[in-house]
Amino acid sequence: MDRFWTTPGQFSLLAALVPRLVKAQPLAQRKPWLVGLGAALAFLFLIFVLTLVYAIWCSEPWDSNKEKEEETARKEKDGEGDWG
């Protein structure tokens, strides 16, 4: 473990910062409004990520949209519209 602390570069910087970041406040000293704000922000971020995943997963390719438009235009031109 001593070798890790004396290694120059990113690892030594990371090792120097981690103990300071890990020290958290005890539960009794945390402000309730700040905990609620963190929970709300985490929820909104989760919704944002799920929306992006849905938009990417469920989107149709541009080619299929063009094909549908061309098919609709061809049907209307030939008289095969919705009215029969």
N, C-alpha and C positions, 0 to 999 in steps of 0.2 A: 504494500500500500504506500510505502514511502516513495517508491519510484513514481507512482502516479502523481503525487503532489509536486515532485521536482521536475516533471516532464515539461519542457518548454513548448509553447504553442497553444493551440486551442484547448487542449485537455486541461492544462493548468488554469487557464482562465475560467473554464467551465467549473472546475473543482473549487475555485475561489468564490464563484457566484452562487453555486447551488446551496451551500449551507445558509447563506443569507436569505435566499428565496424560500427555503423550506420552513424557516421559522415563521409560524403563523400565530395569529392572536388566539388566545383561548376563547371558547364559545361564549363565556360570560361577557367578554369585552367587545364582541362584535356588535355593530349597530344593526338593529332589525331592518331598517329601511335600506341599508346597503346590501344586506343579504337578499332582500326582496328584489332589489334592483338587479342584482347579479342573476337571480333566478329568471327574472323577466327577460333579460338580455340573452341568456342561454336559450330560453324558449324561442325567442324571435330568431335567433341564429339557426336553431334546429328547423324551424319552419322555412326559413330562407333556403337552407340546403335541400330540404325535401322538395321545395318548389322547383329548384334547379334540376334535381334528379328527375322529377316528373316531367318537366319541360323537355329534357333531353331524351328520356326514355319513351315518351308517348308522342313525340313529334313525328309527323310523316315527312318523308323526303320530298324535296322540291319537285322531283321528277313525277311522282305520283300525283301531285296537285296539278301539274301541267297536263298530265294525261286525262285526269278527270275533267278539266276545263275543256280540253279538245273534244272529248267524248260528248260532253253536254252541248257544245257548239255544233258538232256534227249531227246530233239528234235533232236539235232545233232547226238546223238547215234542211234536214230531210223530212221534217214534219212529224217527228216522233217525240213531240214534247209531252208534257205531263197530261195534256188534255186528250191524248189518244191519237 
